[in-house]
Amino acid sequence: MGHFVRGTKRIELGIHSVAKKAEWWEVKLKLSVGDRTRIQDELLDLRIGAIESGPDDKIYMMRALGAVRKVATVDWRLFDDDGKVVPFERELIDELDPDDPIVQKIDDAIGALNLNPFGMKRESKPLANDTTEESSSTPKSKTAKAAESS
């Protein structure tokens, strides 16, 4: 069924120094319509809250990344500082250290898999020096003339 988004990708995070086992983080290959809607709803709530309390774009962007991370995450195998398994709980995603390299790796992976996570349609604009019609005063090159005649 090609109409539905399916599949996940496991991102290997390396070996945990205490547990001596591999850690990984599993994310959706692509965000579905429902996923995008959940993210947009959360971002709208965040923006409304920012308008009421005063805008802070840096905090808004951090929360936006968190919203995408939370929706895209499917599972993980992480260990705490004592080498014990950290159970997968979506709420724990909000508690991640934003300076941890693992968080950056996860954000990069989600971004690479979902280049346009909000489904925004972009208009293609011609470049300033790109002309679609040839000027009648510009002579055609030999290559262009040969291409037309063949």
Secondary structure, DSSP 4 states (H G I P E B T S, - for coil): -TTS---EEEEEEEE-TTT-SEEEEEEESS--HHHHHHHHHHHHHHHHHHHHH---HHHHHHHHHHHHHHHHEEEEEEE-TTS-EE---GGGGGGS-TTSHHHHHHHHHHHHH-SSTT---------TT--SS--TTSPPPHHHHHHHH-
